[in-house]
């Protein structure tokens, strides 16, 4: 096991709480606003020209426990946001009676609204998430879910409501928006069904602020639930249960046939808002006398963004959103027998969709035999996993390296202001998201040449991490059995893997650019320079045109996946630690170089006779670590 020589104390908790407090400054101050939408005479939102022309958003996959090799439910995915992303461990908290939180959107959002307040829960869960700074103008920091201390995982996925619903949405809409609901589910829910009940009750009471329609995919140790909230300002929502023998791909989120009597609350597999069926009838979108079924995809949503395609088919280069049909993708994933953790990691890393807009990668393996929920683990790639490794982060992990926290690269509004001096040293550290983004740009510029080596290195590193993490969990469980805390062991192991992964990323970035310089030199932008312009091509605007198709965006897809085949083609063969290059010489700025030290990995704790070990100081802790990279 790779452990860094660090001792963690209870000051980490105080620092985490201070960071959460500081980050709350993203949101606008709480205001006393009406908690119910205005009457129907309120002005209506209009669908933007490209509202339905860019069907290219987040991705999530649920795998029931009966379909996995180890018998554990799995949930993986990512968010698609062109903004900064950082990892956050939010502590559990108790809140004074009468506490409130601000929810909703402002008039700066793509679909404007008004901020309002709702009651905060008395107690909120500890959870791991990836935050980001911008999406459709909603107040930041934003989140799409993660993993909480109840072993509940969540993903958030776009789900486009039909154009008429978007058009009838009032511009002064109020109530929680998609990120508010994701955060609240992590803070309050103990199971996937409880998450559905909490979100449904909030929408029923306070309304819903939309950007055009959205969905959530929740999973616990036993089952999953799809939850969809529709645009329109009518508080429409629906949810469907996913069993232990099912696979669901949300890409976008969808529900097909919905039993109309489920709105009465008596169906164990479906639930929805009271007006879900009646509103469709009023609009003439559903007629129980003539329609064979109440299909929510047909009634309330836009058609799937692509036509169905056969498993193994390569999508057309002209497809605006290749591989986006979830039914076809489910058929593809169902061919993976006894699905492993590595399979879901690979699905999230797949070059067909893990590209420049993939903000991070999450994979949760929801074990039902944990000795303690502090051992529940979320595997996190800080940006698109196609060119980043996964770091194991347990609920009991107390802190993360500053390199994985918030930085100003790609952060909305950063170019308009100077930095707050309180964040100066945090900003001075290397930013993992930026490093792995740079590696993506270097690798995906010539994917046929560089992607095979980068993939082999990261899959080998992940294989090493998985093996070592099992040992870490066992050590943490032994500590719990002995009446000790597991947090020190978990924190040290996570920090070690995170920083070693960053060293590996730096090595691969330097190696790839060195090869590019030797092989004809770095690419000179081939862009049009208008007459009279004196700036060089390297100094012209670098923005991709907003109407560009997804395949025009930076990606490593060589046609259906990797150079050696698709996810299905590669199934059964996983990472080999022997493919990890020797990155031991890589130095991270301001950190001692402990990579590949060759020291034995077993952490040991010794006490001084008679010295009480308290919560604030866990005694004298020494970590020794084996650093091996071939």
Secondary structure as GFF3:
##gff-version 3
##sequence-region A 1 630
A	DSSP	alpha_helix	11	23	.	.	.	ID=ss1
A	DSSP	three_ten_helix	24	26	.	.	.	ID=ss2
A	DSSP	beta_strand	59	63	.	.	.	ID=ss3
A	DSSP	three_ten_helix	65	67	.	.	.	ID=ss4
A	DSSP	beta_strand	73	78	.	.	.	ID=ss5
A	DSSP	beta_strand	85	90	.	.	.	ID=ss6
A	DSSP	beta_strand	93	94	.	.	.	ID=ss7
A	DSSP	beta_strand	100	103	.	.	.	ID=ss8
A	DSSP	beta_strand	116	119	.	.	.	ID=ss9
A	DSSP	beta_strand	123	124	.	.	.	ID=ss10
A	DSSP	beta_strand	127	132	.	.	.	ID=ss11
A	DSSP	beta_strand	142	148	.	.	.	ID=ss12
A	DSSP	beta_strand	153	158	.	.	.	ID=ss13
A	DSSP	alpha_helix	163	167	.	.	.	ID=ss14
A	DSSP	alpha_helix	178	188	.	.	.	ID=ss15
A	DSSP	alpha_helix	192	206	.	.	.	ID=ss16
A	DSSP	beta_strand	214	219	.	.	.	ID=ss17
A	DSSP	beta_strand	224	229	.	.	.	ID=ss18
A	DSSP	beta_strand	237	242	.	.	.	ID=ss19
A	DSSP	beta_strand	247	250	.	.	.	ID=ss20
A	DSSP	three_ten_helix	260	264	.	.	.	ID=ss21
A	DSSP	beta_strand	270	272	.	.	.	ID=ss22
A	DSSP	alpha_helix	276	283	.	.	.	ID=ss23
A	DSSP	alpha_helix	296	300	.	.	.	ID=ss24
A	DSSP	alpha_helix	326	333	.	.	.	ID=ss25
A	DSSP	alpha_helix	341	349	.	.	.	ID=ss26
A	DSSP	beta_strand	361	366	.	.	.	ID=ss27
A	DSSP	three_ten_helix	373	375	.	.	.	ID=ss28
A	DSSP	beta_strand	377	381	.	.	.	ID=ss29
A	DSSP	three_ten_helix	385	387	.	.	.	ID=ss30
A	DSSP	beta_strand	391	394	.	.	.	ID=ss31
A	DSSP	three_ten_helix	402	404	.	.	.	ID=ss32
A	DSSP	three_ten_helix	414	416	.	.	.	ID=ss33
A	DSSP	three_ten_helix	421	423	.	.	.	ID=ss34
A	DSSP	alpha_helix	424	428	.	.	.	ID=ss35
A	DSSP	alpha_helix	432	445	.	.	.	ID=ss36
A	DSSP	alpha_helix	447	481	.	.	.	ID=ss37
A	DSSP	alpha_helix	487	518	.	.	.	ID=ss38
A	DSSP	three_ten_helix	537	539	.	.	.	ID=ss39
A	DSSP	three_ten_helix	550	552	.	.	.	ID=ss40
A	DSSP	alpha_helix	567	570	.	.	.	ID=ss41
A	DSSP	three_ten_helix	577	579	.	.	.	ID=ss42
A	DSSP	beta_strand	604	606	.	.	.	ID=ss43
A	DSSP	beta_strand	620	622	.	.	.	ID=ss44
###
